Every structure is written in structure tokens, then in C-alpha cells.
Amino acid sequence: MKSIINFKKIAENYKIVAVHLVSTTILFIFVNLFLLGVVQAVKFSKHWREYLGPIHNNYLMDNAETMLRLYPGFAISELDKMSSEYDKRSMEYAPFSLYREKAMAGTYVNISSHGFRQNGPAANPWPPQEDSLAVFVFGGSTTFGYGAPDAFTITAYLEKDLRERVLDKKIFVYNFGRGGFFSSQEREVFISLLLEGIVPDIAVFIDGTNEFMDFAVNNEPDYARELQGFFRGEYQSFNYYVRSLVQMLPAYQACYFLKEWVTNRSELEPRGDYAKDAELCIRRFYRNTVLIEAIAKTTDTKTLFVWQPVPEYKYDLRYLGLSLEIPYSRRTEGYRIFGKKFNKGINFSDFLWLADMQQGLKEPLYMDGMHYGPQMNHKIASAITRTLLERRMI
């Protein structure tokens, strides 16, 4: 009796399927190995590291030429040590504002467990002494001083300048700058400190560059989407683990780099929605200043709101030292719009416009497309010092 099942035919089909499956697997592995080399080359390229800024490993040493120009008294070994300390930075949870830089101790980067960056190896007294004048400075990574040693930040220079100009007071300046922070988060940190009974004599808020970030448009802190995903249970689902594995593949990362490159090139010209978003961000900033000022008055705290400089606004980009062209971003449009508003007159009682302080300066002031070198940090601190004294806030 002839068998109904044709085992020979099944074996032939199995061989065909197996050959195709093995060939596809080998091709998949080969393509990913090839793209792994491409991805690594991109990751270590000057263009990509400039695009990321000081959030990736060895950023400072990748830009050793720029750093040596900004810090002429530093040796390569010192810059290398500072770079390694920045690589060790990490974030931790913080009430209301969502996150903050985690406490750490180093030679160049020291962060107190109380949430502020130190102006040197020795931390200022906490809580502030009653017989001293306490100045709290709030802001983002530029205020924190990404890429700068403790003693070369805006707050360190501000403390030094004030102590030299005001001899009859003990002055301590506290750096509450945190990466990615904008005015809404700074407001919450300020209120949280007041609720703890920690009241500064002066509160300075340095804003501008982060007001127009993608997350800030919706008035959400950075990492808010990750927290939303946690509450939706995304990190416990099977799809999340599959997606995480896929994102580890060099093929996926290569597509991501390509998308970022295309996006970067397409944003060299303004987009129609930038003006609308920028107006929204400026209105929110103004409302935050009104709220902060009203709350500060209840504790007799004097406030100063500083609008900071960015490289694409009235700065000679030939001195920026970047191989990448800065894209026309929401921030670019926001500064253009806010500049016009300022020139027409702004109804801010405690406002300091520093956006165009770099106009006409022919010198390197930035370490990347956002963060300042020590020269600019000192210029900003000096401008704040002059303003505080001229307005008799001290």
C-alpha cells in the first residue's frame, strides 16, 4: 500500500525552508555586524558628538582643542579627569520637579546632597546662616555649568564678584541649576524650598534656552514621557521588552541616526509651527515670573529674572568652533520673537535681558551649541552682579 504522506517531498521542502532560514539569519547577522561598525563610527564622529553635547562619554576630551582654548591653564590630563567626572553624573528622583543631579564628590564636580552644586570643594553652609546673605540661582544645565569645573560656573563667579564688591556682608551663592530645567520646574523647586522654611534673600532665575525645548512646549519636564509610560504599564508589557531588544540592534540604531541627520538638515529653515509654539512658551515664561514674584514677596525675597544668551542669537558663529551648522529651531524662532518684544518694551519689573550681550564679541564663548565656556560664565555673572547693585537689591 502506497503511503499517503510523501516524506521525500517533505524533506525537500524542509531543506528549502532551512536553507532560506539559515541564509536569512546569516545575512541578518552580517548586515547588523556591518551596521555595528557604521554606528560605532558615527558615535565617535565629531559631528555626532557635537550634536549630542556634553551628555555622552568623553565629550570634553573629544573637543580637547576647544576646551584647551577655553581653559588655557589646564593640562590635557586635567581635562581628561574632569571629563571622566562628568561621565559619572547621574539623575535621581526629586519631588514635584521630577528629577535632579545626584550628589557626588570629585575634584571638579561636587554636588551637595541638598540639591545644589558647590562652587568649590567646600560646600556653602546649609541651611543658609541667618547672619549671611543667601542668593539662590535657578536654571538649567548652563546654570549648573555643564562642562565647567565648580569654580568656573556662573554661580561661582557671581559669589566671587559679590564678595569683592560687598565687603560688609557674608554672601553665599547656591547653584540650583539642573539639566533640562525650565521656568516651570524652577518655580516648583523654589516653592519647595520655601515650604521647608529655607528662604533666600535673593532668587535669580536664568532662563531662555530650555524654554523652547520639545518637552517644555507642553509644559512637561524632561523624562515625563517615561513616567507616563510607567503608569500606563508599558514597562511591564511583552511589547516593551521586544521593542527594547529591537532598539539594541545596529540596524535600528542606524535608522535612528539617519532620521536624526535628515531632521537636522530639514530644520536649517524655519517651520510654520515654530512661531506659534514660541509665543506659547514666552507667555508661559511670563506667567511663571508673575507667580514666582508674587510668592517671593510673601517672604521678602527679591527676584531677578535673567534671559540668557544662545549662540544663534547675535553671536559670530565663526568663533563657535563647531563643524555642524546649528539648525533653525524653536529656540531660534523664540529668541527672534522675544527680541522684538524686548525692543518694544516688556512689562517685567525684575528682568535682565542678556541675550545680545555677546553681540560684536570676537572670541570663543561656548564649548558647544548651548553651554558656556568660563569667559561667558564670568560675563553673565558680572552682568548679574552689576544689576543687583545698581537696583539696590543688596
Secondary structure, 3 states (H helix, E strand, C coil): CCCCCCHHHHHHHHHHHHHHHHHHHHHHHHHHHHHHHHHHHHHCCHHHHHHHCCCCCCHHHHCHHHHHHHCCCCCHHHHHHHHHHHHCCCEEEECCCEEEECCECCCCCCECCCCCECCCCCCCCCCCCCCEEEEEEEECHHHHCCCCCHHHCHHHHHHHHHHHHCCCCEEEEEEEECCCCCHHHHHHHHHHHHHCCCCCCEEEEEECHHHHCHHHHCCCCCCHHHHHHHHCCHHHCHHHHHHHHHHCCHHHHHHHHHHHHHHHHHCCCCCHHHHHHHHHHHHHHHHHHHHHHHHHHCCCCEEEEEECCCCCCCCCHHHCCCCCCCCCCHHHHHHHHHHHHHHHCCCCCCEEECCCCCCCCCCCCECCCCCECHHHHHHHHHHHHHHHHHCCCC
